[in-house]
Amino acid sequence: MTLAHLAAENFRCFATLDFSPDPDRNLITGPNGAGKTSLLEAIFFLGRGRSFRAGEPATLRRDGSRQFTLVGQVARRSRRIPVGIRFEPGRTEVRIDGRDTASLAELASLLPVQVIEPGAHKLIEEGPARRRRFLDWGVFHVEPRFLDAWRRYQRALRQRNAGLKQGLTDAALRGFENALIEAGEIVGAFRARHVEGLRPLLDAASRQILTVPVECDYVHGWPAGKSLSDALEEGRSADRRSLTTRAGPHRADLHLRVQHRAARERVSRGEQKLLAASLILAQVDLLAALGHSPGVLLVDDPAAELDRTRLERFMEAVRERPAQLYVTALQADSAMLREGARVFHVEPGGRLEML
C-alpha cells in the first residue's frame, strides 16, 4: 500500500494542503521551520492516528483552529481507498472507505508507515517500552492473530494488577493468571518468531550502514528456562509487595549487541541513530520478504548528526528499500534521492509546490 493523495486543513502550519506524491520516491525541500517535518507528520498521523513527535493531537492544530482534518487516498492494488481523520478536542472521527470506524488498528493495517527521524536514537537509548512498540508494530502487520492475543493479555494484566492492589487471595489471582498465561505465551511466541526473521536482515542492514555486525535477541520478560506459569507462581509474594505483575511480555525487551557488547555501551549518539535506522530498514525488508506491503518510509532530516560519508551510505541503503519513500532536506542534494524522485518545496507558512 502507498499513499496516492493527501489533503489537510488546519494541520500544524498548513491552513490547507493538497499533496499528490510519487508512488516511489519523494524529496521534500525547504528552509528550517517551513513545514517539511509537519508534512511527514501528517502522513504518519494518517497511518497511525498519532504523531511521531511529542504532544497530544490538540497540539497539531493550526494556531487559532479548533480542529484539523486529514483526508487521503491509499493505493492498494488497482484501487484507491479513501481514508480520513478529523480531530477536535474530546473527539476523533475516523473514516475508511466511506464508513466510520473507531479502530486505529484498521487504520494502521491499511497504511503501514514507519519513520526515521532525528530522535530515532531513542529506540536504542531509552528503555524497553519503545522497543516493544517497535516489535509489536511489525508483528501486527504480519500476524493477524497477534492483536487479539495482545489485547487479551493487556486485559488480564490489568485485572491481575487490580487484584494485587485489592489483596485478593491466591485462588482469585490464579483465575486471572490463566488468561494472562495463555495470551502472554502467544504474544511472546509471535514476538520471538518475528525477531528470528529480523536477525539476519538487521545484520545485513547494519553492515551496510554501520559497517559492523549487529546481533539481536528477544528477552521474554520472565526468567529463561521457566514457563510464564512458573514465573508467576514463584513471584506472587514479591508481586504482592510491589502491587504489580513483574513477569510477562509487558517486561520483554529486544537486546542489541554491537561486536558482542551491549549496543548502548558501544555506540555514539550518531551511531545509535544509524542502528535504529538499521532496525527499521530490517523491518521493511522483513515485511517485503513475507509478502506484505512494506508501506511508507518517512526519513526526516537524514543529514542531522551524520558526516558526508555516513550520510551517503545511509541514503544508499534507504534508496534500495521497496517502500514508498519520503525524505526531507534543506535543498535538493545528490546525496539524497538522486534521479527519479518527485521534488516538492515548502515555503514558510506551509505553501507547498512541486518543482
C-alpha positions in Angstrom: 0.0 0.0 0.0 1.2 3.5 -0.8 -0.2 7.0 -0.3 -1.7 8.4 -3.5 -3.0 11.7 -2.2 -3.2 13.7 1.0 -5.3 16.8 1.8 -5.2 18.6 5.1 -6.9 21.5 6.8 -5.5 23.3 9.8 -2.8 20.8 10.5 0.3 22.4 12.0 1.4 25.3 9.7 -0.9 24.2 6.9 -4.1 26.1 6.5 -4.8 23.8 3.6 -2.7 21.2 1.9 -3.1 19.4 -1.4 -0.3 16.8 -2.0 0.0 14.2 -4.7 3.2 12.2 -4.0 5.1 9.9 -6.3 4.4 6.2 -5.7 8.1 5.5 -5.3 10.4 8.4 -4.2 9.6 11.9 -2.9 12.0 14.6 -1.8 10.6 17.5 0.4 12.8 20.5 0.5 12.6 23.9 2.2 14.2 26.1 4.9 14.1 25.2 8.6 10.7 25.7 10.1 8.8 25.8 6.8 6.8 22.7 7.4 8.8 19.8 6.0 8.5 17.7 9.1 4.9 18.7 9.6 4.1 17.2 6.2 5.7 13.9 7.2 3.9 14.1 10.5 0.6 14.4 8.6 1.3 11.2 6.7 2.3 9.4 9.8 -0.8 10.5 11.6 -3.0 9.3 8.8 -1.4 5.8 9.2 -1.0 5.6 13.0 -3.6 8.0 14.4 -0.8 9.8 16.4 2.3 11.9 15.9 5.9 10.7 15.9 6.7 13.9 17.8 5.8 14.6 21.4 2.5 16.1 22.2 -1.2 15.4 22.2 -3.3 15.7 19.0 -4.6 19.0 20.2 -1.1 20.5 19.7 -1.2 19.6 16.0 -4.0 22.1 15.3 -3.0 25.2 13.4 -2.9 28.3 15.7 -6.4 29.6 16.1 -8.1 26.5 14.9 -10.4 24.2 16.9 -10.0 21.1 14.7 -7.8 19.6 12.0 -8.7 17.2 9.1 -6.6 14.8 7.2 -8.0 13.1 4.1 -6.0 10.6 2.0 -6.2 8.0 -0.7 -4.4 4.8 -0.2 -3.4 2.9 -3.4 -4.0 -0.8 -2.9 -3.5 -3.0 -6.0 -5.9 -1.4 -8.5 -8.0 0.5 -6.0 -7.7 3.9 -4.3 -9.2 3.6 -0.8 -10.3 6.9 0.8 -9.4 7.4 4.5 -9.8 10.4 6.7 -9.3 11.6 10.3 -11.0 14.6 11.9 -9.8 15.7 15.3 -11.3 18.2 17.7 -11.0 18.3 21.5 -12.6 15.3 23.0 -13.5 13.7 19.7 -11.6 11.9 16.9 -13.5 10.7 13.9 -12.0 8.1 11.5 -13.5 7.1 8.2 -12.2 4.3 5.9 -13.7 3.6 2.5 -16.8 5.6 3.2 -17.6 4.2 6.6 -17.0 5.3 10.2 -14.6 3.2 12.4 -13.3 3.6 15.9 -10.3 1.3 15.2 -6.9 2.8 14.8 -5.6 -0.7 14.2 -7.7 -0.8 11.0 -6.1 2.5 10.0 -2.6 1.1 10.7 -3.3 -2.0 8.7 -4.4 0.0 5.7 -1.4 2.3 5.6 1.8 0.8 7.2 4.1 3.8 7.9 7.5 4.0 9.7 9.7 6.9 10.3 13.5 7.5 10.7 13.8 10.9 12.3 16.4 12.8 14.4 15.0 11.2 17.6 15.4 7.7 16.3 18.3 7.1 18.6 15.8 6.8 21.4 14.9 3.3 20.1 18.4 2.3 21.3 19.0 4.7 24.2 15.7 4.5 26.1 14.1 1.7 28.0 12.4 -1.4 26.6 8.9 0.0 26.1 9.9 1.8 22.9 11.5 -1.4 21.5 8.4 -3.4 22.4 6.2 -1.0 20.5 8.6 -1.3 17.5 8.3 -5.1 17.6 4.6 -5.1 18.1 4.1 -2.9 15.1 5.9 -5.3 12.9 4.2 -8.4 14.4 0.8 -6.8 13.9 1.4 -6.4 10.2 2.4 -10.0 9.6 0.4 -12.0 12.1 -3.4 -11.5 12.1 -3.9 -13.2 15.4 -1.4 -11.1 17.3 -3.7 -8.1 18.1 -6.4 -10.2 19.7 -3.8 -12.0 21.9 -2.1 -8.7 22.8 -5.5 -7.2 23.8 -6.4 -10.3 25.9 -3.1 -10.2 27.6 -3.4 -6.5 28.5 -6.9 -7.0 29.9 -5.8 -10.0 32.0 -2.7 -8.0 33.2 -4.9 -5.1 34.3 -7.2 -7.5 36.2 -4.4 -9.2 38.0 -2.7 -5.9 39.0 -6.1 -4.7 40.3 -6.4 -7.9 42.2 -3.0 -7.4 43.8 -3.9 -3.9 44.9 -7.2 -5.3 46.4 -5.3 -8.1 48.3 -7.2 -10.9 46.6 -6.5 -14.5 47.6 -4.1 -16.7 45.6 -7.0 -18.6 44.3 -8.7 -15.5 43.0 -5.4 -14.3 41.4 -5.0 -17.6 39.6 -8.3 -17.0 37.9 -6.8 -14.0 36.2 -3.5 -15.8 35.6 -5.0 -18.5 33.4 -6.0 -15.9 30.8 -2.7 -14.0 31.4 -0.6 -17.1 30.7 -2.5 -18.2 27.7 -2.4 -14.9 25.9 1.1 -14.0 27.2 2.7 -17.1 25.8 1.1 -16.4 22.4 2.3 -12.8 22.4 5.8 -13.9 23.4 5.9 -16.6 20.7 4.9 -14.3 18.0 7.4 -11.7 19.0 10.2 -14.3 19.3 9.5 -15.6 15.8 9.5 -12.1 14.4 12.9 -11.4 15.9 14.2 -14.6 14.3 13.2 -13.2 11.0 14.7 -9.8 11.8 18.0 -11.1 12.9 19.7 -11.8 9.5 18.1 -8.7 7.9 19.3 -6.5 10.8 22.8 -7.9 10.5 22.8 -7.2 6.7 21.4 -3.6 7.1 23.8 -2.7 10.0 26.8 -4.0 8.0 25.7 -1.8 5.1 25.1 1.3 7.2 27.3 1.0 10.3 29.9 -1.4 8.6 29.8 -3.6 11.7 27.7 -6.7 12.6 24.8 -6.3 15.0 23.1 -9.1 16.9 19.7 -9.1 18.5 17.8 -11.4 20.9 14.3 -11.4 22.2 14.1 -11.4 26.0 10.7 -12.8 27.0 10.2 -10.8 30.3 10.5 -13.8 32.6 13.5 -16.0 33.6 14.9 -18.1 30.8 14.2 -21.8 31.3 10.9 -21.2 33.1 7.4 -21.1 31.9 5.3 -18.0 32.4 3.1 -20.0 34.8 6.1 -21.0 37.0 7.4 -17.4 37.0 4.0 -16.0 38.1 3.7 -18.7 40.8 7.2 -18.1 42.2 6.9 -14.4 42.0 3.5 -14.0 43.6 4.7 -13.0 47.0 7.0 -10.3 45.6 4.2 -9.1 43.3 2.0 -8.7 46.4 4.7 -6.5 48.0 5.2 -4.4 44.8 1.4 -4.5 43.9 2.3 -5.2 40.3 3.0 -8.1 38.0 6.7 -8.3 37.4 6.9 -11.2 34.9 5.4 -11.4 31.5 5.7 -10.0 27.9 5.0 -6.5 29.3 8.6 -6.7 30.6 10.1 -8.0 27.4 12.9 -6.4 25.6 14.9 -6.6 22.4 18.6 -6.9 23.3 21.1 -5.4 20.8 24.8 -6.1 20.6 27.4 -4.5 18.5 30.6 -6.5 18.2 29.3 -8.7 21.0 28.8 -5.9 23.5 25.6 -4.1 24.5 24.8 -1.5 21.9 24.3 1.3 24.4 27.8 0.8 25.7 29.4 0.6 22.3 28.0 3.3 20.0 27.8 7.1 19.9 24.6 9.1 19.5 25.0 9.3 15.7 25.7 5.6 15.6 22.6 4.9 17.8 20.6 6.7 15.1 22.1 4.5 12.4 21.5 1.4 14.5 17.9 2.4 14.9 17.6 3.0 11.2 19.1 -0.4 10.5 16.3 -1.9 12.7 13.6 0.0 10.8 15.0 -1.0 7.4 15.3 -4.6 8.5 11.6 -4.4 9.4 10.8 -3.0 5.9 12.8 -5.9 4.4 11.0 -8.5 6.5 7.5 -7.3 5.6 8.5 -7.5 1.9 10.1 -10.9 2.3 7.0 -12.3 3.9 4.8 -11.0 1.1 3.3 -8.0 2.9 3.4 -4.4 1.8 6.3 -2.5 3.2 4.1 0.6 3.0 5.6 4.0 3.6 9.0 5.0 4.9 9.5 8.6 6.1 13.1 9.9 6.6 13.2 13.3 8.3 16.4 15.4 8.1 18.8 12.5 7.5 21.8 14.8 7.4 21.4 15.7 11.1 24.4 14.4 13.1 25.8 12.4 10.1 29.0 13.2 8.2 29.0 13.1 4.5 30.4 9.5 4.2 27.8 8.1 6.7 25.0 10.1 5.1 25.7 8.7 1.6 26.0 5.2 3.0 22.7 5.6 4.8 20.9 7.1 1.9 22.2 4.3 -0.4 20.6 1.8 1.9 17.3 3.8 2.1 17.1 4.0 -1.7 17.3 0.2 -2.0 14.3 -0.5 0.1 10.9 -1.3 -1.6 8.8 1.1 0.5 7.3 4.4 -0.8 9.9 6.9 0.3 9.7 10.5 1.6 12.9 12.3 2.5 13.2 15.9 3.8 16.2 18.1 3.2 17.1 21.8 3.1 17.7 21.6 -0.6 17.8 19.1 -3.4 21.0 17.3 -3.0 22.7 14.5 -4.9 23.3 12.7 -1.6 19.6 12.3 -1.0 17.5 10.6 -3.7 19.3 11.5 -7.0 17.3 10.8 -10.1 13.7 9.5 -10.2 12.3 11.4 -7.2 9.4 13.8 -7.3 10.6 17.0 -5.7 8.4 19.3 -3.6 9.3 22.6 -1.9 7.8 24.0 1.2 7.9 27.7 1.9 7.5 29.3 5.3 3.8 29.4 6.2 3.1 26.0 4.7 2.9 26.8 1.0 3.8 23.6 -0.9 4.7 23.4 -4.6 6.1 20.7 -6.9 9.3 21.6 -8.6 
